[in-house]
Amino acid sequence: MLAIRKHRILGAAIGLAVPVAAFFISYLHYSGAFSLLEYLQFLTSHNVLSKVLSLCVVPNLVVFFVAIAFNRDSAAHGVLFSTMALAMVVAVVYFLV
């Protein structure tokens, strides 16, 4: 039982780390002369922050299907949980920002 919980926590951590890494890759790709704060302000002012955040969650599909392919169902459950949590964050950002 403890091993299943560890795998779920690991899956959730990976599910959170992959979108964060994807966001920083998009920042490095489009940043040019922007600092991170200026990049966030640029995304907010052009009303694309929620769209960029939702695109950063897409690589979790790969992580999820890899976990399923290697029969790591509890890790896939953790990835799915973190993806749903990030979807709620994106919805909040969409409606509030």
Buried (B, 14 or more C-beta within 10 A) or exposed (E): EEEEEEBBBBBBBBBBEBBEEBBEEBBEEEBEEBEEEEBBEBBEEEEEBBBBBBBBBEBBEEBBEBBEEEEBBBBBBBBBBBBEEBEEBBEEBBEEE
